[in-house]
Amino acid sequence: MKDNISKHRQKIDELDSKILDLIQDRVAEAISIRRLKIEQDIPLFTPERETDLINSLVEKSNGRLPAEVIEDIWKTIIRGGKRTGDNL
């Protein structure tokens, strides 16, 4: 029984590492966009883009995760990217 739990935990650890790598890649892209927006004097925040993104992810989830969970996760990721971009 404990072996099965260990295998699942190992898989979760591997997934967590992949998720972290992907979040870091996403933040790097967001920082690139931020720099371009600053150069082109475009507003940094586009609320419609955030709403559209979250709605699209909720649809892609096909009910596997509650909409509120997806919204919480992505708002946290987006907020983290904004904080990181503020250090430019």
WONOR-V864575 format. One record per residue. N is the residue number from 1. D_LAST is the distance of its C-alpha to the last C-alpha in Angstrom with 1 decimal. Layout:
n->N d_last->D_LAST
n->N d_last->D_LAST
//
This chain:
n->1 d_last->49.1
n->2 d_last->46.5
n->3 d_last->45.9
n->4 d_last->45.0
n->5 d_last->42.5
n->6 d_last->41.0
n->7 d_last->40.7
n->8 d_last->39.0
n->9 d_last->36.6
n->10 d_last->35.8
n->11 d_last->35.1
n->12 d_last->32.8
n->13 d_last->30.9
n->14 d_last->30.6
n->15 d_last->29.4
n->16 d_last->26.8
n->17 d_last->25.4
n->18 d_last->25.3
n->19 d_last->23.7
n->20 d_last->20.9
n->21 d_last->20.4
n->22 d_last->20.5
n->23 d_last->18.0
n->24 d_last->15.5
n->25 d_last->16.4
n->26 d_last->15.9
n->27 d_last->12.5
n->28 d_last->11.5
n->29 d_last->13.4
n->30 d_last->11.9
n->31 d_last->8.3
n->32 d_last->10.5
n->33 d_last->12.2
n->34 d_last->9.5
n->35 d_last->8.6
n->36 d_last->12.4
n->37 d_last->13.0
n->38 d_last->11.0
n->39 d_last->13.0
n->40 d_last->16.1
n->41 d_last->15.9
n->42 d_last->16.5
n->43 d_last->16.2
n->44 d_last->13.4
n->45 d_last->15.9
n->46 d_last->19.2
n->47 d_last->21.5
n->48 d_last->24.1
n->49 d_last->22.1
n->50 d_last->21.4
n->51 d_last->25.1
n->52 d_last->26.3
n->53 d_last->24.4
n->54 d_last->25.8
n->55 d_last->29.3
n->56 d_last->29.3
n->57 d_last->28.5
n->58 d_last->31.2
n->59 d_last->33.6
n->60 d_last->32.8
n->61 d_last->33.5
n->62 d_last->37.1
n->63 d_last->37.5
n->64 d_last->36.7
n->65 d_last->34.1
n->66 d_last->34.5
n->67 d_last->32.3
n->68 d_last->31.0
n->69 d_last->29.8
n->70 d_last->27.9
n->71 d_last->26.4
n->72 d_last->25.4
n->73 d_last->23.9
n->74 d_last->21.8
n->75 d_last->20.6
n->76 d_last->19.5
n->77 d_last->17.7
n->78 d_last->16.1
n->79 d_last->15.1
n->80 d_last->13.7
n->81 d_last->11.5
n->82 d_last->10.4
n->83 d_last->9.7
n->84 d_last->7.7
n->85 d_last->5.7
n->86 d_last->5.5
n->87 d_last->3.8
n->88 d_last->0.0
//
